[in-house]
């Protein structure tokens, strides 16, 4: 009798979402130089780290980047290890559901026999590479066998009020989802922190191409129809913008995950940060005895709990505390550590003043 | 009978003390670019303003600048209206008494028939030009007629604890001096402010060459002897450093003014500022509705009572208050408005680190 041949492991491909704007890390990030291009944490850019983290687990030809027209050339330049035509271009930013619908139809062309899509974010930081890859395998196996839409849940470490939460049930490596919870009040965030059943949504997904299509058709058919028409008409690049413009600007969470009844959560063993603002970057560095984080050339006197992101120049400060200073060749930012979100206000102001040179 | 011929007005010459270091206005001022070279207030440098203020009242050949070796070339360059050899060079900084002793012997060479020396400071600001010139005339006339050492007294406008005070007696355009008071406590400064008899010492003097010599010989002969020897030996430039090094490093106040019994004070009608620190410069500018003074390109959000001295770059700030920001091409300073004196600590630190490039 012939030995049972173990099933071939599913073909898996990675899709890294790398659009993004440069708002929260201004003045270091710009429209043409968004966060994922910056070496915010570590020696290489976040985008580069996201790709190299997959070394040995994904073949280069199976790693795709989804980005915008404006960023495509720089993205190809930063990722010479990938085939140039693995850099997929979305005609405009229309939130994440259209983006993933486009990724789906593009990958379907390349993988007519199907496979598992692993969706990652270009501008997050992930620690514990081995644990991450193990969790990925868990998710891929589950998605292939159970045909669920799998997402990773990050166990909260503090009562964050700026993220949505996923409420889960069950035990083990893969959990069921009972609800998606919107950004909570502080009190609710404390509850979620303590419940043991609530996780931050890291915006990373694992699903088979087949199931993604099925769930789109079931819950959000308008997200696929224009793209299927486009493919049927020859998938011409010059016709994509028009088709894409017809897709509703929705997040994948809203368009799909919150409606589907086949969502599963793999609680992450790995560490994660969305590196969402300057204070988050500060967390990655060791502060000195006065609570200051200093990158670059600085002299600080009677200065406490500051983060100095120096550039070419000496930054000298006396008698200040709780400030973030970012020194770039054409702009300087000084802001209170606990008001880092106000950087957006500066970017808005620059826009309203027509200061394209600084955006 | 022949009409009485009115006495010829005394020959008057101006000596502008323009040595100075760059400490308190770092990072804008540097060792080779001290405060008087900067246009801190107004379009021209303070040194330039000091000279042009005398237009029409002193002939260019009667205006002398006393500066250091290091600053001489730049000083000549900044003051093309003066004869190059009116820029007198002191071999090293040894405080103000040696400096004025040197000025005395140098001017005696040029004015063998005597005259009145008007000593001014290169790095102060003076308003009300006509009032200033009128007060100068009062002082010159008094010095010529009464042979007193005349100084200008600035009527205090607030209880300054960082200046010495002159205590006076009498009434009128010229007052007598009862005492020199050292830098007071705050309470004493308030007393002085309210007494009506106490004035800030602006470091400007008017005296005849003859009387200055007589008073030096009377109270501080060691300040003149080495220089007289030097002149007697031919007044050779290469021999000056050695002679100069023998002069005690004392202020003119300590060496002479506080000992002399022929000191007079002309209460100033003009406005004056020693522009002694960044906050003093802030006073010269109009603050906006949020209390901010902004020079250059800045975007300020929820920012109050700050002074932004921008350079080439955009300075963006959110949520800060009571700070001074000085942006120079190679260095940035951020300091609390009420801790501006700490800039000196930064300069000291730079010295101890051997950072000559930034000094």
Contacts between the chains, C-beta under 8 A, distances in Angstrom:
chain1	res1	chain2	res2	distance
A	26	B	316	8.0
A	27	B	314	7.8
A	27	B	316	7.0
A	299	B	346	5.6
A	299	B	349	5.3
A	299	B	350	7.0
A	299	B	353	7.9
A	301	B	342	5.9
A	301	B	345	5.1
A	301	B	346	6.3
A	301	B	349	7.1
A	302	B	339	7.5
A	302	B	342	7.0
A	312	B	330	8.0
A	313	B	328	7.9
A	313	B	329	7.4
A	313	B	330	5.5
A	313	B	331	5.5
A	313	B	332	5.6
A	314	B	27	7.8
A	314	B	330	6.8
A	314	B	331	4.4
A	314	B	332	7.0
A	314	B	355	7.7
A	314	B	358	5.9
A	315	B	331	7.7
A	315	B	332	5.0
A	315	B	334	7.5
A	316	B	26	8.0
A	316	B	27	7.0
A	316	B	331	6.3
A	316	B	332	6.7
A	316	B	333	5.1
A	316	B	334	7.5
A	316	B	346	4.7
A	317	B	333	7.3
A	317	B	334	4.4
A	317	B	335	6.5
A	318	B	334	7.9
A	318	B	335	4.4
A	318	B	336	6.9
A	318	B	339	5.7
A	318	B	342	3.9
A	318	B	343	7.0
A	318	B	345	6.5
A	318	B	346	6.4
A	319	B	335	5.8
A	319	B	336	3.8
A	319	B	339	3.9
A	319	B	342	6.1
A	320	B	323	6.7
A	320	B	334	5.8
A	320	B	335	7.1
A	320	B	336	6.4
A	323	B	320	6.7
A	323	B	334	7.6
A	325	B	332	7.8
A	325	B	334	6.7
A	327	B	332	6.2
A	328	B	313	7.9
A	329	B	313	7.4
A	330	B	312	8.0
A	330	B	313	5.5
A	330	B	314	6.7
A	331	B	313	5.5
A	331	B	314	4.3
A	331	B	315	7.7
A	331	B	316	6.3
A	332	B	313	5.6
A	332	B	314	7.0
A	332	B	315	5.0
A	332	B	316	6.7
A	332	B	325	7.8
A	332	B	327	6.2
A	332	B	332	6.7
A	333	B	316	5.0
A	333	B	317	7.3
A	334	B	315	7.5
A	334	B	316	7.5
A	334	B	317	4.5
A	334	B	318	7.9
A	334	B	320	5.8
A	334	B	323	7.6
A	334	B	325	6.7
A	334	B	334	6.4
A	335	B	317	6.5
A	335	B	318	4.4
A	335	B	319	5.9
A	335	B	320	7.1
A	336	B	318	6.9
A	336	B	319	3.8
A	336	B	320	6.4
A	339	B	302	7.5
A	339	B	318	5.7
A	339	B	319	3.9
A	342	B	301	5.9
A	342	B	302	7.0
A	342	B	318	3.9
A	342	B	319	6.0
A	343	B	318	7.0
A	345	B	301	5.1
A	345	B	318	6.5
A	346	B	299	5.6
A	346	B	301	6.3
A	346	B	316	4.7
A	346	B	318	6.3
A	349	B	299	5.3
A	349	B	301	7.1
A	350	B	299	7.0
A	353	B	299	7.9
A	355	B	314	7.7
A	358	B	314	5.9
